[in-house]
Amino acid sequence: LIVKQLGLTNAKGVSTPGNKRSAEEQAQCEREAVLPGKESTLYRSCTMRGAYLSTDRIDIGETVKGLARNMQNPTISHMLELKRLGRYLLKFPHAVRRFQLQRFPEAITINADADWAGCLASRKSTSGVVGRFGSHLLSGKSNLQSTIALSSGESEFYAISKGCALGLFLRALLSDWALQVKLRVGTDS
């Protein structure tokens, strides 16, 4: 529906759902005029479709998060970012999660990382968290941190905290099903 609504059915697909913009590009985008009524509505509608889709598609989560931040006053640059997502979905319309037979894992594995001050306009960091049970992906999230971290260590700490919260939730869920497992949380720092 996103591809169709944006009129991209005959467009060329792209290999990535989004590009990271420089501080100068972000500042220029903020100076642009807001899209007129129908285009703003189209932007919001397609962004929310993307948000719904991102619950199953971990590959577009970061891009959709960025698009959703601009829903109040979308500009032409924001619409171009949305169209890039549409072209990505044109090239990769499906994502498959395979749950193959495996030995019962002894632990839930959480990997957490942060992009310190990744948003060059607000200087806020992004936390990325992935939860796996053996080789099976259970959850993947990309969240903008609500506090501006003063160091990369602080930013990583916030990401690890998010990862621990996810891990404790998943472990409690398995415990409710009478499955006792350990919890492992890892980071690159």
C-alpha contacts under 8 A as a table, 3 or more apart, distances in Angstrom:
res1	aa1	res2	aa2	distance
1	L	4	K	5.04
1	L	5	Q	5.90
2	I	5	Q	5.23
2	I	6	L	6.13
2	I	46	C	5.62
2	I	49	R	7.04
2	I	50	G	7.59
2	I	86	G	6.09
3	V	6	L	5.37
3	V	7	G	6.25
3	V	8	L	5.19
3	V	9	T	6.08
3	V	86	G	5.07
3	V	87	R	7.09
3	V	89	L	7.16
3	V	90	L	6.52
4	K	7	G	5.10
4	K	8	L	6.09
4	K	9	T	5.96
5	Q	8	L	7.77
5	Q	42	L	7.77
5	Q	46	C	7.65
6	L	83	K	6.82
6	L	86	G	7.34
7	G	10	N	7.86
8	L	11	A	4.95
8	L	83	K	7.84
8	L	86	G	7.08
8	L	87	R	6.84
8	L	90	L	7.82
9	T	90	L	7.40
11	A	87	R	6.87
12	K	87	R	6.62
12	K	90	L	7.87
12	K	91	K	7.76
13	G	87	R	4.60
13	G	88	Y	5.50
13	G	89	L	7.55
13	G	90	L	5.55
13	G	91	K	4.52
14	V	17	P	7.37
14	V	84	R	7.36
14	V	87	R	5.70
14	V	88	Y	4.92
14	V	91	K	6.33
15	S	88	Y	6.10
15	S	91	K	7.30
16	T	19	N	7.55
16	T	85	L	7.95
16	T	88	Y	6.12
17	P	59	D	7.79
17	P	60	I	6.21
17	P	63	T	6.41
17	P	84	R	6.21
17	P	85	L	4.71
17	P	86	G	7.96
17	P	87	R	7.80
17	P	88	Y	5.19
17	P	89	L	7.74
18	G	63	T	5.77
18	G	81	E	6.64
18	G	84	R	6.37
18	G	85	L	6.37
21	R	25	E	5.83
21	R	26	Q	6.29
22	S	25	E	5.16
22	S	26	Q	6.24
22	S	120	L	7.12
23	A	26	Q	5.07
23	A	27	A	6.14
23	A	120	L	5.22
23	A	121	A	6.27
24	E	27	A	5.12
24	E	28	Q	6.17
25	E	28	Q	5.09
25	E	29	C	6.14
26	Q	29	C	5.05
26	Q	30	E	6.39
26	Q	120	L	7.63
26	Q	121	A	6.69
27	A	30	E	5.19
27	A	31	R	6.67
27	A	121	A	7.24
28	Q	31	R	5.25
28	Q	32	E	6.74
29	C	32	E	5.37
29	C	75	T	7.06
29	C	77	S	6.05
29	C	78	H	7.76
30	E	75	T	7.91
32	E	75	T	6.12
32	E	76	I	7.27
33	A	75	T	5.99
33	A	76	I	7.63
34	V	40	S	7.96
34	V	73	N	5.65
34	V	74	P	5.58
34	V	75	T	4.63
34	V	76	I	7.38
35	L	39	E	5.87
35	L	40	S	5.41
35	L	73	N	7.49
35	L	74	P	5.92
35	L	75	T	5.17
35	L	76	I	6.45
36	P	39	E	5.62
36	P	40	S	5.98
37	G	40	S	5.18
37	G	41	T	6.21
38	K	41	T	5.07
38	K	42	L	6.16
39	E	42	L	4.92
39	E	43	Y	6.07
40	S	43	Y	5.00
40	S	44	R	6.18
40	S	73	N	7.81
40	S	74	P	6.32
41	T	44	R	5.15
41	T	45	S	6.01
42	L	45	S	5.10
42	L	46	C	6.07
43	Y	46	C	5.40
43	Y	47	T	6.01
43	Y	71	M	7.47
43	Y	74	P	7.27
43	Y	79	M	6.50
43	Y	82	L	7.40
44	R	47	T	5.10
44	R	48	M	6.17
44	R	68	A	7.95
44	R	71	M	5.86
45	S	48	M	5.32
45	S	49	R	6.29
46	C	49	R	4.94
46	C	50	G	6.14
46	C	82	L	7.84
47	T	50	G	4.93
47	T	51	A	6.20
47	T	64	V	6.68
47	T	67	L	6.40
47	T	68	A	6.31
47	T	71	M	7.97
47	T	82	L	7.31
48	M	51	A	4.79
48	M	52	Y	6.22
48	M	68	A	7.60
49	R	52	Y	5.14
49	R	53	L	6.19
50	G	53	L	4.92
50	G	54	S	5.94
50	G	60	I	7.97
50	G	64	V	6.13
51	A	54	S	5.05
51	A	55	T	6.89
51	A	61	G	7.55
51	A	64	V	5.99
51	A	65	K	7.67
51	A	68	A	7.97
52	Y	55	T	5.83
53	L	56	D	5.86
53	L	57	R	6.13
54	S	57	R	4.48
54	S	58	I	5.97
54	S	59	D	7.63
54	S	60	I	5.83
54	S	61	G	5.17
54	S	64	V	7.28
55	T	58	I	6.98
55	T	61	G	7.66
57	R	60	I	5.96
57	R	61	G	6.89
57	R	95	A	6.55
58	I	61	G	5.31
58	I	140	G	5.89
58	I	141	K	7.21
59	D	62	E	7.58
60	I	63	T	5.42
60	I	64	V	6.13
60	I	85	L	7.85
61	G	64	V	5.27
61	G	65	K	6.11
61	G	141	K	7.01
61	G	142	S	6.22
62	E	65	K	5.11
62	E	66	G	6.46
62	E	142	S	5.66
62	E	143	N	7.84
63	T	66	G	5.22
63	T	67	L	6.32
63	T	85	L	7.49
64	V	67	L	4.93
64	V	68	A	6.04
65	K	68	A	5.21
65	K	69	R	6.48
65	K	142	S	7.54
65	K	143	N	7.45
66	G	69	R	5.29
66	G	70	N	7.08
67	L	70	N	5.53
67	L	71	M	6.91
67	L	78	H	6.97
67	L	81	E	7.50
67	L	82	L	6.93
68	A	71	M	5.34
69	R	72	Q	7.73
70	N	73	N	5.89
70	N	74	P	5.38
70	N	78	H	7.16
71	M	74	P	5.59
74	P	78	H	5.75
74	P	79	M	7.06
75	T	78	H	5.15
75	T	79	M	6.37
76	I	79	M	5.04
76	I	80	L	6.29
77	S	80	L	5.00
77	S	81	E	6.37
78	H	81	E	5.04
78	H	82	L	6.33
79	M	82	L	4.95
79	M	83	K	6.16
80	L	83	K	4.99
80	L	84	R	6.23
81	E	84	R	5.05
81	E	85	L	6.49
82	L	85	L	5.09
82	L	86	G	6.34
83	K	86	G	4.79
83	K	87	R	6.17
84	R	87	R	5.01
84	R	88	Y	6.20
85	L	88	Y	4.99
85	L	89	L	6.23
86	G	89	L	5.06
86	G	90	L	6.15
87	R	90	L	4.87
87	R	91	K	6.43
88	Y	91	K	5.22
88	Y	92	F	6.03
88	Y	93	P	7.93
89	L	92	F	4.86
89	L	93	P	4.81
89	L	94	H	7.87
90	L	93	P	5.55
92	F	95	A	7.37
97	R	137	L	7.70
98	R	136	H	7.54
99	F	135	S	7.94
99	F	136	H	5.87
100	Q	136	H	7.95
102	Q	105	P	7.92
102	Q	134	G	7.64
102	Q	135	S	7.87
104	F	134	G	7.60
105	P	108	I	7.50
105	P	133	F	6.48
105	P	134	G	5.15
105	P	181	V	7.80
106	E	181	V	5.45
106	E	182	K	6.21
107	A	133	F	6.80
107	A	134	G	7.35
107	A	181	V	4.99
107	A	182	K	4.29
107	A	183	L	5.26
107	A	184	R	6.58
108	I	131	G	7.07
108	I	132	R	5.91
108	I	133	F	4.85
108	I	134	G	6.99
108	I	167	G	6.94
108	I	170	L	7.72
108	I	171	R	7.16
108	I	181	V	6.88
108	I	182	K	6.28
108	I	183	L	4.96
108	I	184	R	6.09
109	T	131	G	5.84
109	T	132	R	5.19
109	T	133	F	6.28
109	T	134	G	7.41
109	T	167	G	7.62
109	T	183	L	6.24
109	T	184	R	4.85
109	T	185	V	5.98
109	T	186	G	7.60
110	I	129	V	7.00
110	I	130	V	5.70
110	I	131	G	4.53
110	I	132	R	6.36
110	I	163	G	6.13
110	I	164	C	7.57
110	I	166	L	7.94
110	I	167	G	6.34
110	I	183	L	7.73
110	I	184	R	6.06
110	I	185	V	4.61
110	I	186	G	6.05
111	N	129	V	5.74
111	N	130	V	5.30
111	N	131	G	6.60
111	N	163	G	6.91
111	N	185	V	5.91
111	N	186	G	4.82
111	N	187	T	5.66
112	A	127	S	7.20
112	A	128	G	5.68
112	A	129	V	4.47
112	A	130	V	6.56
112	A	156	E	7.93
112	A	159	A	5.77
112	A	160	I	5.53
112	A	162	K	7.86
112	A	163	G	5.71
112	A	185	V	7.48
112	A	186	G	6.30
112	A	187	T	5.15
112	A	188	D	7.87
113	D	127	S	5.95
113	D	128	G	5.26
113	D	129	V	6.59
113	D	156	E	6.18
113	D	159	A	5.86
113	D	160	I	7.20
113	D	187	T	5.89
113	D	188	D	6.81
114	A	125	S	6.67
114	A	126	T	5.50
114	A	127	S	4.52
114	A	128	G	5.98
114	A	155	S	6.14
114	A	156	E	5.29
114	A	159	A	5.82
115	D	118	G	5.20
115	D	125	S	5.42
115	D	126	T	5.15
115	D	127	S	6.65
115	D	155	S	7.65
116	W	124	K	7.20
116	W	125	S	4.59
116	W	126	T	6.78
116	W	149	A	7.40
116	W	151	S	7.50
116	W	152	S	5.43
116	W	155	S	5.81
116	W	156	E	7.72
117	A	120	L	6.42
117	A	122	S	7.83
117	A	123	R	4.37
117	A	124	K	4.73
117	A	125	S	4.34
117	A	126	T	7.54
117	A	148	I	7.60
117	A	149	A	7.40
118	G	123	R	6.51
118	G	124	K	6.29
118	G	125	S	5.09
118	G	126	T	6.41
119	C	122	S	5.71
119	C	123	R	5.16
119	C	124	K	5.48
119	C	125	S	6.47
119	C	126	T	7.95
120	L	123	R	5.12
120	L	124	K	7.63
123	R	148	I	6.46
124	K	144	L	6.89
124	K	145	Q	6.23
124	K	146	S	7.33
124	K	147	T	6.86
124	K	148	I	4.95
124	K	149	A	6.94
125	S	144	L	6.03
125	S	145	Q	5.50
125	S	148	I	6.88
125	S	149	A	6.97
125	S	155	S	6.54
126	T	142	S	6.72
126	T	143	N	5.55
126	T	144	L	4.43
126	T	145	Q	5.60
126	T	159	A	7.97
127	S	141	K	7.87
127	S	142	S	5.67
127	S	143	N	5.24
127	S	144	L	6.29
127	S	145	Q	6.54
127	S	155	S	7.90
127	S	156	E	7.80
127	S	158	Y	7.44
127	S	159	A	4.86
127	S	162	K	7.72
128	G	140	G	7.52
128	G	141	K	5.70
128	G	142	S	4.56
128	G	143	N	6.61
128	G	159	A	6.78
129	V	139	S	7.98
129	V	140	G	5.66
129	V	141	K	5.24
129	V	142	S	6.60
129	V	159	A	7.22
129	V	162	K	7.26
129	V	163	G	5.67
130	V	137	L	7.55
130	V	138	L	7.77
130	V	139	S	5.71
130	V	140	G	4.31
130	V	141	K	6.48
130	V	163	G	7.61
131	G	137	L	6.21
131	G	138	L	5.50
131	G	139	S	5.04
131	G	140	G	6.30
131	G	163	G	7.91
131	G	166	L	7.40
131	G	167	G	7.00
132	R	135	S	6.34
132	R	136	H	5.40
132	R	137	L	4.50
132	R	138	L	5.28
132	R	139	S	7.06
133	F	136	H	5.18
133	F	137	L	6.55
133	F	138	L	6.72
137	L	140	G	7.70
145	Q	148	I	7.18
145	Q	158	Y	7.63
149	A	152	S	7.15
149	A	154	E	5.66
149	A	155	S	5.26
150	L	154	E	6.60
150	L	155	S	7.66
151	S	154	E	5.24
151	S	155	S	6.37
152	S	155	S	4.99
152	S	156	E	6.11
153	G	156	E	5.07
153	G	157	F	6.10
154	E	157	F	4.98
154	E	158	Y	6.38
155	S	158	Y	5.24
155	S	159	A	6.45
156	E	159	A	5.02
156	E	160	I	6.15
156	E	189	S	7.38
157	F	160	I	5.07
157	F	161	S	6.15
158	Y	161	S	5.04
158	Y	162	K	6.38
159	A	162	K	5.12
159	A	163	G	6.23
160	I	163	G	4.85
160	I	164	C	6.10
160	I	185	V	7.57
160	I	186	G	7.88
160	I	187	T	7.22
161	S	164	C	5.08
161	S	165	A	6.25
162	K	165	A	5.15
162	K	166	L	6.31
163	G	166	L	5.14
163	G	167	G	6.09
163	G	185	V	6.95
164	C	167	G	4.94
164	C	168	L	6.02
164	C	185	V	6.71
165	A	168	L	5.23
165	A	169	F	6.21
166	L	169	F	5.13
166	L	170	L	6.23
167	G	170	L	5.15
167	G	171	R	6.04
167	G	183	L	6.52
167	G	184	R	7.98
167	G	185	V	7.65
168	L	171	R	5.07
168	L	172	A	6.02
168	L	183	L	7.61
169	F	172	A	5.16
169	F	173	L	6.16
170	L	173	L	5.01
170	L	174	L	6.29
171	R	174	L	5.17
171	R	175	S	6.06
171	R	180	Q	7.66
171	R	181	V	6.74
171	R	182	K	7.60
171	R	183	L	7.11
172	A	175	S	4.83
172	A	176	D	6.21
173	L	176	D	5.19
173	L	177	W	6.78
174	L	177	W	5.08
174	L	178	A	6.53
174	L	179	L	5.15
174	L	180	Q	6.81
174	L	181	V	7.72
175	S	178	A	4.85
175	S	179	L	4.94
175	S	180	Q	5.53
175	S	181	V	7.83
176	D	179	L	7.29
